[in-house]
Structures are given as structure tokens and as C-alpha cells.
Amino acid sequence: MKPSSVVFFCVISAILLLRPPTGAESVTCDPSLLNPCAAAFLFSSRPSSLCCSRIKSQVPCYCQYLNDPSLSGYISGGKKVAAACGVSLPSC
């Protein structure tokens, strides 16, 4: 193997190892991001597209919200809204 090939292989390997994995985006679990869903949660109204977008972004936080006593009362309404948005929630 030529020395230039070895250097090239090492550089490519380093780049692949040092970059973050694809799809590993960090999610900020902030229930206030679900404010656009308040009417849908409380009054069973049709969720807006912004609400559905926010629910999709907060799916990784669902179990955390479910275990929070101050939020758990909204979870049953949240399940209905998520279903109306076509979002599957994880089992906790």
C-alpha cells in the first residue's frame, strides 16, 4: 500500500469517527413548546399544524412528561391530540 493511500485512509477514518451520528439530534424537553396545543389539549379542538409539528418534536420527551406530576394530568388529552396528528407515542 502506498504511503499516500495510508494517509488518505487515516484522514477519512478520522473524519467519520469524529462527526456526530446522523439522526442524533438533541431534543430540548420543554413543555412550554406545546403551548400551541393548549386549546386542543383542554377543549378537544382540532390541533393546528403548528401543534402537530411541536408534538412530533417532543415525542422523545413523552415519558419524562408522563412522570412529571404537574404535567401528567394533561397526558390523556395529549394522547388524543397526538393521535389526531398521526403521531405515535412511545410506551413508557
C-alpha angles and dihedrals in degrees: 000000000000118000091238090056091052092050091047091050091049093049093049091046091051092050092050093047096047100048119089116257115264115257093022097118118160115244121209108218102214117148090200087072085072093062091109085064096054096104092046092049096046104033102026090240122157110281118242122236088253090054091050091048091052092047090052091051092049098048092104087058096052097101091047090053091046091056094049108095092209091056104031092086089066095050097089090054089043092055090055092048092048090051090050088053092049092245120144115217122212124250110249 
